[in-house]
Amino acid sequence: MTSHTSEGTVPWPAELAAEFRRKGYWEDRALGSYVLDTADRLPDKVALVEGDVRITYSELANRMDAAAERLLQLGLKADDRIMLQLPNGWQFTILTLACFRAGIIPVMALPAHRKYELSFLTELSESRAIAVPDVIKDFDHQALAEELASSIPSLELILVSGAANPLNIRLEEILAPGTDAAGARARLDASAPSPDAPALFLLSGGTTGLPKLITRTHNDYAYNIKATSLPTAVTEDTVYLGTLPASHNFPLACPGILGILFAGGRVIMLPSPEPRKAFAAIEREGVTLSTAVPAVAQRWIEHQEEMGGNQLASLQVIQVGGSRLPDEIAYKVKPVLGATLQQVFGMAEGLINTTRLDDPEDVICTTQGRPVSEADEIRIVDEAGNDLPDGTAGSILTRGPYTPRGYYRAPEANARAFTPDGWYASGDIVERRPDGNLIVQGRDKDMINRGGEKISAEEIESLVYRIEDVTMAAAIAMPDPVLGEKLCLYITVKPGTEVTLAQIQDLLRRTGVAAFKIPEHLVVVDELPTTKVGKINKKDLRADIAERLASTSQAK
């Protein structure tokens, strides 16, 4: 095995790493090896489906290893980074697995990201390659990749899924089956990445500006996958429908795509959770497990109530996470969709909590579950860091064998988010019941959670201040019945001037900001409320927008 210590990563203390190995949490295996085990056991079983494409486990292993060798032949090497901005599809899955085999680190960008986010992430990760679709919904991802490559020195290779320009590399050729499967496997086994090396970079929610890179190692991520597979009862009979963006931790590894491939089940890739397409896929493939954010779950419930039918007859479990599922929606899941609800509360930085499939209805519908591992440690603390008793809401701190000890190349963020003894503060406000289940009450950080996509208020405010006539700006969450929260902007402007929502939206689009971060409501006021220490009082603003929305609703 090749050993790599990636500069800028924060390792676990040696004594803890030894304990995790001794207790069997860390198995000292690279992630790709688990898929090879499944391929050896179930070579002819279908592993991956997208539309008419059906790939067996033996073909998956062949393509994975062939692609890993082709990436290395392009000049990439272990510990190099590749920016992945691919939609849900077989290409995303096989390229990710090929990176694991070669020791190349995929940086899990979102298809919704644009120049603003991608340029920052590419430079921070020093990515040498980027993998993009050619065009999605009239947006030319290939042209954006070329623009990034022209201005970022490290970015040398552009891999394009679909129609590649002459100077770029067609991704499907990289992912084609190989002619020497046994040879490729032996060569890659001989140079397998260290289990302690970074396997991938996930993106944080970006509470204080642009996203941070979360380093997940082969050891800790394999345990993340295995620990979440148990309460979800994943087996080789599981048929999983992935409709959420696959680069998110939740649909990728909780247990998600990777958990199903580890177990020998079947993964169905779908680029959208739109109910008609999702329900048709569930019926066609006999889907037993799917993931959703609350807004998607609500749309599925509404569609089923409206259309009826038994398209969901095979669906046994639906996991819902990303943001808090309202209790009244939770109680509808089983009677309307016919599947057991599993609430999931976690973070790409580690800790995952789930309700259990055999929990009482009140636990399933009113809590966000409990840790998946016996080794997960949790504290609920007040603002001074004092531990709080059960039943009292406070900030959650956590550590454990799959919760990293720091972000990549982010010492200031690490000083804020991680304590010297390894506790991670996610910014979530939770209450722990006496039975150990957690109830998520909100967040203590300046964050908007729009349907599971996290938006930093600070990031948006800094961009809005580019408008000369804006004197003060405050981005806040406003309640929304479908998405949970939407982004609302309060501003003050120079006397005699006018700033409109359309003007702000246009600025952000021209800046190249992801569409989900663009404000959807604007309130212009003479003065913003402040706290006693002079900070903008966002608590008052959230109360104000709730009151304005309520009065508007009553007026209708």
C-alpha positions in Angstrom: 0.0 0.0 0.0 1.1 3.5 -0.8 1.3 5.8 2.2 0.3 9.4 1.7 0.0 12.1 4.3 -1.9 15.0 2.7 -0.6 18.4 3.7 -3.3 20.5 5.2 -5.3 17.6 6.6 -5.8 17.1 10.4 -5.0 13.5 11.5 -6.6 11.6 14.3 -4.3 11.3 17.4 -2.3 8.1 17.1 -3.7 6.5 20.2 -7.3 7.0 19.0 -6.5 5.6 15.6 -5.0 2.5 17.3 -8.2 2.2 19.5 -10.5 2.4 16.4 -8.5 -0.4 14.8 -8.4 -2.5 17.9 -12.2 -2.3 18.2 -12.8 -3.1 14.5 -14.2 0.3 13.5 -11.3 0.8 11.1 -10.5 -2.2 8.9 -7.4 -0.7 7.1 -8.9 -1.2 3.7 -9.2 1.2 0.8 -12.8 1.9 -0.3 -12.6 0.3 -3.7 -11.7 -3.1 -2.2 -15.2 -3.5 -0.7 -16.8 -3.2 -4.2 -14.3 -5.8 -5.5 -15.5 -8.2 -2.7 -19.1 -7.8 -3.9 -18.1 -8.3 -7.5 -16.3 -11.5 -6.6 -19.4 -12.7 -4.7 -22.1 -11.6 -7.1 -20.4 -11.1 -10.5 -23.5 -11.4 -12.7 -25.9 -9.4 -10.5 -27.0 -5.9 -11.7 -25.3 -3.3 -9.6 -26.1 0.0 -11.2 -29.0 1.2 -13.3 -29.6 4.5 -15.1 -32.4 4.5 -17.7 -31.5 1.8 -20.2 -28.0 1.3 -18.8 -27.6 -1.8 -16.6 -24.2 -2.6 -15.3 -23.4 -5.8 -13.5 -20.9 -6.1 -10.6 -18.2 -7.7 -12.7 -18.6 -4.9 -15.3 -18.6 -2.3 -12.5 -15.3 -3.7 -11.1 -13.8 -3.9 -14.6 -14.8 -0.3 -15.5 -13.7 1.0 -12.1 -10.2 -0.5 -12.5 -9.8 0.4 -16.1 -10.8 4.0 -15.4 -8.4 4.2 -12.5 -5.5 3.1 -14.7 -6.5 5.5 -17.5 -6.6 8.4 -15.0 -3.1 7.5 -13.9 -2.0 7.3 -17.5 -3.2 10.8 -18.0 -0.6 11.9 -15.5 -2.7 12.1 -12.4 -1.3 10.4 -9.3 -2.2 9.4 -5.8 -3.2 12.5 -3.7 -4.0 14.6 -6.8 -7.5 16.1 -6.7 -10.2 16.0 -9.3 -13.3 18.3 -9.1 -16.4 16.3 -9.7 -19.4 18.2 -10.9 -21.5 15.5 -12.4 -25.3 14.9 -12.2 -26.7 11.6 -10.9 -25.7 8.9 -13.3 -23.6 5.8 -13.8 -20.7 8.1 -14.8 -20.6 9.8 -11.4 -20.5 6.4 -9.6 -17.9 4.7 -11.6 -15.6 7.8 -11.7 -15.8 8.1 -7.9 -14.9 4.4 -7.5 -12.1 4.7 -9.9 -10.6 7.6 -7.9 -10.8 5.5 -4.8 -8.9 2.8 -6.5 -6.2 5.1 -7.8 -5.8 7.2 -4.7 -7.0 10.3 -6.5 -9.2 12.5 -4.3 -12.6 13.5 -5.8 -13.8 16.9 -4.6 -17.6 16.6 -4.4 -19.0 19.8 -6.0 -22.7 20.2 -6.9 -24.1 20.5 -10.4 -25.7 23.7 -9.1 -22.3 25.4 -8.4 -21.1 28.0 -10.7 -17.9 30.0 -11.3 -18.0 31.7 -7.9 -17.9 28.5 -5.9 -16.0 26.3 -8.4 -13.1 28.7 -8.8 -12.7 28.9 -5.0 -12.9 25.2 -4.5 -10.6 24.3 -7.4 -7.9 26.7 -6.1 -8.3 25.6 -2.5 -8.0 21.9 -3.4 -5.4 22.5 -6.1 -7.4 20.3 -8.4 -5.5 19.1 -11.5 -8.7 17.9 -13.3 -12.4 18.6 -13.4 -15.2 16.3 -14.6 -18.3 18.0 -15.9 -21.4 17.3 -18.1 -21.4 19.1 -21.4 -24.7 21.0 -21.0 -27.5 20.7 -18.4 -30.7 22.8 -18.7 -29.1 25.2 -21.2 -26.1 25.8 -19.0 -22.7 25.1 -20.6 -20.7 23.3 -17.9 -17.9 22.5 -20.4 -17.4 26.2 -21.3 -17.2 27.1 -17.6 -14.6 24.4 -17.0 -12.6 25.8 -19.9 -12.8 29.3 -18.3 -11.6 27.9 -15.0 -8.7 26.1 -16.6 -7.6 29.3 -18.3 -7.3 31.1 -15.0 -6.3 28.4 -12.5 -2.7 27.1 -13.0 -3.2 23.7 -11.3 -6.2 22.8 -13.5 -4.8 20.8 -16.5 -7.4 18.3 -17.5 -11.1 18.6 -18.4 -13.2 15.4 -18.6 -16.6 15.9 -20.2 -19.6 13.6 -20.0 -21.3 13.9 -23.4 -20.0 15.9 -26.3 -16.4 16.9 -25.5 -14.6 19.7 -27.4 -11.5 18.6 -29.2 -9.0 19.7 -26.5 -11.0 18.0 -23.7 -11.3 14.3 -22.8 -14.6 12.4 -23.2 -15.4 10.9 -19.8 -17.2 7.9 -21.3 -14.0 6.8 -22.9 -12.2 6.9 -19.6 -15.0 4.8 -18.0 -15.2 2.2 -20.8 -14.6 -1.5 -20.0 -11.0 -2.6 -20.0 -9.4 -5.6 -21.8 -7.1 -6.8 -19.0 -9.3 -6.9 -15.9 -7.1 -9.3 -13.9 -3.9 -7.4 -14.7 -5.5 -4.0 -13.8 -6.7 -5.4 -10.5 -3.3 -6.8 -9.6 -1.5 -3.6 -10.5 -3.9 -1.4 -8.6 -3.9 -3.7 -5.6 -0.1 -3.4 -5.4 -0.3 0.4 -5.3 -3.5 0.8 -3.3 -3.8 4.0 -1.3 -3.2 4.0 2.4 -6.4 3.5 4.4 -5.5 6.6 6.4 -5.1 8.7 3.2 -7.9 11.1 2.2 -10.5 9.2 0.0 -12.6 12.3 -0.9 -13.3 15.9 0.0 -17.0 16.6 0.9 -18.2 20.2 1.1 -19.3 21.8 4.3 -22.4 23.9 4.5 -20.3 27.0 4.5 -21.5 28.8 7.6 -19.0 31.6 7.4 -18.6 32.1 3.6 -17.8 29.7 0.9 -17.8 25.9 1.6 -14.9 24.3 3.4 -13.4 21.0 2.4 -14.1 18.0 4.7 -11.4 15.3 4.5 -12.8 11.8 4.7 -10.3 9.0 4.8 -10.8 5.4 3.4 -10.9 4.1 7.0 -13.4 6.6 8.5 -15.7 6.6 5.4 -15.9 2.9 5.2 -17.0 2.8 8.8 -19.5 5.6 8.1 -21.0 3.5 5.4 -21.1 0.3 7.4 -22.4 1.9 10.6 -25.3 3.6 8.7 -26.1 0.4 6.8 -27.1 -1.5 10.0 -30.1 0.6 11.2 -31.3 0.9 7.6 -31.2 -2.9 7.2 -29.3 -2.9 3.9 -28.7 -6.3 2.3 -28.1 -7.6 -1.2 -31.8 -7.5 -1.7 -32.0 -3.8 -1.2 -32.9 -1.8 -4.3 -31.9 1.9 -3.7 -33.3 4.9 -5.6 -30.9 7.9 -5.6 -32.6 11.1 -6.6 -30.8 13.7 -4.3 -27.5 15.1 -5.7 -25.1 12.1 -5.3 -22.2 14.3 -4.2 -24.0 14.9 -0.9 -22.9 12.7 2.0 -26.5 11.6 2.7 -27.3 9.9 -0.6 -23.7 8.9 -1.2 -22.8 7.1 2.0 -25.5 7.1 4.7 -25.7 4.3 3.5 -26.6 5.5 0.1 -25.0 4.5 -3.2 -21.8 3.1 -1.6 -23.6 1.3 1.2 -25.8 -0.6 -1.3 -22.7 -1.5 -3.5 -20.8 -2.7 -0.4 -23.8 -5.0 0.4 -24.5 -6.2 -3.1 -27.8 -4.5 -3.7 -28.9 -2.5 -6.8 -28.5 1.2 -7.2 -31.0 3.1 -9.4 -29.7 6.6 -10.5 -32.2 9.3 -11.3 -31.2 12.9 -11.8 -34.5 14.4 -10.4 -36.9 13.5 -7.5 -39.8 14.7 -9.6 -42.7 12.4 -8.4 -43.9 11.0 -11.7 -40.4 9.9 -12.8 -39.4 8.7 -9.3 -42.6 6.7 -8.8 -42.2 5.1 -12.3 -38.7 4.1 -11.4 -39.8 2.7 -8.1 -42.5 0.6 -9.8 -40.2 -0.5 -12.7 -37.2 -1.6 -10.6 -38.9 -2.7 -7.4 -37.2 -0.1 -5.3 -37.1 -0.8 -1.6 -35.2 2.2 -0.2 -35.0 5.8 -1.1 -33.7 9.1 0.3 -35.4 12.5 0.4 -35.2 15.9 1.9 -38.4 17.2 3.6 -39.6 19.2 0.5 -39.2 16.1 -1.7 -41.1 13.9 0.8 -43.9 16.4 0.9 -44.1 16.5 -2.9 -44.3 12.7 -3.0 -47.0 12.6 -0.4 -49.1 15.2 -2.3 -48.6 13.4 -5.6 -49.7 10.1 -4.0 -52.7 11.6 -2.4 -53.7 13.2 -5.7 -53.0 10.3 -8.0 -53.4 7.2 -5.9 -52.4 3.8 -7.3 -49.9 1.2 -6.1 -46.7 2.4 -7.8 -44.9 2.4 -4.4 -45.9 -1.2 -3.5 -42.2 -2.3 -3.3 -41.0 0.7 -1.2 -40.2 -0.4 2.3 -38.1 2.5 3.7 -37.8 6.2 2.9 -35.0 8.1 4.7 -35.6 11.8 5.2 -32.9 14.2 6.2 -31.0 17.4 5.2 -33.3 19.5 7.4 -36.0 19.0 10.1 -39.1 17.2 8.8 -42.2 18.7 10.3 -44.0 16.3 12.6 -47.3 16.6 10.8 -45.6 15.6 7.5 -43.8 12.7 9.3 -47.1 11.3 10.4 -48.3 11.1 6.8 -45.4 9.1 5.4 -46.4 5.6 6.4 -50.2 5.9 5.7 -49.8 7.7 2.4 -46.5 6.3 0.9 -46.8 2.9 2.6 -43.1 2.9 3.6 -41.5 3.1 7.0 -40.0 6.6 7.7 -36.4 6.8 8.8 -35.5 10.2 10.0 -31.8 11.0 9.5 -29.9 13.9 11.2 -26.3 14.2 10.5 -23.5 16.1 8.9 -20.8 15.6 6.2 -18.3 16.3 9.0 -19.3 13.0 10.6 -22.0 12.1 13.2 -25.1 10.4 11.7 -28.3 9.8 13.7 -31.2 7.8 12.6 -34.5 6.6 14.0 -34.7 2.8 13.9 -37.1 0.9 11.7 -38.8 -0.8 14.7 -39.1 2.3 16.8 -42.5 3.4 18.1 -44.4 5.7 15.9 -43.9 8.7 18.2 -40.1 8.3 18.0 -40.1 7.9 14.2 -42.3 10.9 13.7 -41.2 13.4 16.3 -37.5 12.8 16.7 -34.4 12.8 14.4 -33.0 9.6 15.9 -29.9 8.6 17.8 -26.3 7.9 16.8 -25.6 4.9 14.5 -22.4 3.9 16.3 -21.8 3.0 19.9 -18.5 4.9 19.6 -20.3 8.2 18.7 -19.9 10.6 21.6 -22.4 13.5 22.1 -22.5 16.4 24.4 -25.3 19.0 24.6 -23.9 22.3 26.0 -24.9 25.8 26.8 -23.2 28.9 25.5 -20.5 28.6 28.1 -19.8 25.0 27.2 -21.5 23.5 30.2 -23.2 20.2 29.8 -27.0 20.3 29.9 -29.4 17.7 31.2 -31.7 15.7 28.9 -34.8 17.7 27.9 -32.9 21.0 27.6 -32.0 22.4 24.2 -28.4 23.3 23.6 -25.5 23.1 21.1 -24.4 19.7 20.0 -20.8 18.6 20.2 -19.6 15.3 18.8 -16.6 13.1 18.1 -16.1 9.5 17.1 -14.4 7.2 14.6 -15.9 8.8 11.5 -16.0 12.4 12.6 -12.8 14.1 11.3 -10.7 16.3 13.5 -10.5 19.4 11.2 -11.2 20.9 7.8 -8.7 20.9 5.0 -6.4 23.9 5.0 -8.7 25.9 7.3 -7.0 26.7 10.6 -9.3 29.6 11.5 -12.4 27.6 10.8 -10.9 24.7 12.7 -10.3 26.9 15.7 -14.0 27.9 15.7 -15.5 24.5 15.0 -13.2 22.0 16.8 -12.1 22.0 20.4 -8.5 21.0 21.2 -9.7 17.6 22.4 -11.5 16.8 19.2 -15.1 17.8 19.8 -16.8 19.1 16.7 -19.5 21.8 17.0 -21.9 21.6 14.1 -23.9 24.6 15.1 -27.1 22.6 15.5 -29.4 23.2 18.5 -30.8 19.9 19.7 -32.6 18.4 22.7 -31.8 14.9 23.9 -34.7 12.9 25.2 -34.1 10.4 28.1 -34.2 7.6 25.6 -31.3 9.1 23.7 -33.2 10.3 20.7 -32.5 13.8 19.5 -34.9 16.5 18.5 -33.4 19.2 16.2 -34.6 22.7 17.3 -32.6 24.8 14.9 -29.1 26.2 14.4 -27.0 28.6 16.4 -25.0 29.8 13.3 -25.9 32.3 10.6 -27.3 29.7 8.2 -30.3 29.3 5.9 -31.3 25.7 5.2 -33.2 25.8 1.9 -34.6 22.4 1.3 -31.4 20.8 2.6 -29.0 23.1 0.8 -27.1 25.2 3.3 -26.5 28.9 2.5 -24.2 31.2 4.4 -25.8 34.5 5.3 -22.3 36.1 5.6 -21.4 35.0 2.0 -24.6 36.5 0.5 -24.2 39.7 2.5 -20.7 40.3 1.4 -21.8 40.0 -2.3 -24.8 42.3 -1.8 -22.5 45.0 -0.4 -21.0 45.2 -3.9 -24.0 47.3 -4.8 -22.9 50.8 -4.1 -26.3 52.0 -2.9 -26.7 49.3 -0.2 -25.6 50.6 3.2 -26.6 47.6 5.4 -27.5 44.1 4.5 -28.8 41.1 6.5 -29.6 37.7 5.0 -32.0 35.6 7.1 -34.1 32.5 6.8 -37.8 33.0 6.3 -40.2 30.1 6.8 -41.5 28.3 3.7 -44.1 25.5 3.7 -42.4 23.5 1.0 -38.6 24.0 1.4 -38.6 24.7 5.2 -36.7 28.0 4.7 -36.0 30.4 1.9 -33.5 33.2 1.8 -34.8 36.7 2.7 -32.7 39.8 2.5 -33.2 43.0 4.5 -31.3 46.1 3.4 -31.0 49.8 4.0 -30.0 52.1 1.1 -28.5 55.5 0.6 -31.0 58.4 0.8 -32.7 59.0 -2.5 -31.7 55.7 -4.1 -33.6 52.5 -4.9 -32.4 48.9 -4.9 -34.7 46.2 -6.2 -34.8 42.4 -5.7 -34.3 42.0 -9.5 -31.2 44.1 -9.3 -29.7 42.0 -6.5 -30.6 38.7 -8.2 -29.0 39.9 -11.5 -25.8 40.8 -9.6 -25.6 37.4 -8.0 -26.2 35.6 -11.3 -23.5 37.7 -13.0 -21.2 36.9 -10.1 -21.7 33.2 -10.9 -23.4 32.2 -7.7 -25.4 28.9 -7.4 -29.1 29.5 -8.1 -30.2 28.1 -4.7 -28.3 31.0 -3.0 -30.1 33.8 -4.7 -32.5 35.7 -2.4 -36.2 35.2 -3.1 -37.6 38.0 -1.0 -36.4 41.6 -0.3 -37.4 44.0 2.5 -36.0 47.5 2.3 -36.2 49.3 5.7 -35.0 52.7 7.0 -33.0 51.0 9.8 -32.0 47.5 10.8 -32.5 46.5 14.5 -29.3 46.0 16.5 -28.4 44.1 19.7 -26.9 45.8 22.8 -23.4 45.3 21.4 -24.3 46.8 18.0 -24.7 43.7 15.9 -27.7 43.4 13.6 -30.4 41.6 15.5 -31.4 38.8 13.2 -33.7 37.3 15.8 -35.9 40.4 15.4 -35.7 40.3 11.6 -36.8 36.6 11.6 -39.8 37.6 13.8 -40.5 40.5 11.5 -40.6 38.5 8.3 -42.7 35.8 9.9 -45.2 38.5 11.0 -45.2 40.0 7.5 -45.8 36.6 5.8 -48.6 35.8 8.3 -50.4 39.2 7.7 -50.0 38.7 3.9 -51.5 35.2 4.2 -54.4 36.5 6.3 -55.1 39.3 3.8 -55.5 36.7 1.1 
